[in-house]
């Protein structure tokens, strides 16, 4: 509600506060959905390596994504990431 009815500064603050939380939740939910659907549907046709990757990502992926998302709120780290991306172009 704040994102739709507040002024520009309020919307920016609400999005910068809630955005990482929503991304983390969506990431974790997607991984759980893929893992559970694999179990429920007994997908034997999936590549064994892909099944292993999903299982490992369930444990390793969300913490790495959380660290990256919340780490980007730190200004020096954000500037360093942007500089690194600009050099690769």
URPEKA-V756482 format. One record per pair of residues at least 24 apart in sequence whose ideal C-beta (glycine too) atoms are under 7 Angstrom apart, sorted by sequence separation. I is the first residue (numbers start at 1). J is the second residue. If there is no record, write none. Layout:
i=I j=J
i=I j=J
//
This chain:
i=31 j=57
i=31 j=58
i=31 j=61
i=31 j=62
i=28 j=62
i=27 j=62
i=24 j=62
i=27 j=65
i=24 j=65
i=24 j=66
i=24 j=69
i=23 j=69
i=20 j=69
i=20 j=70
//
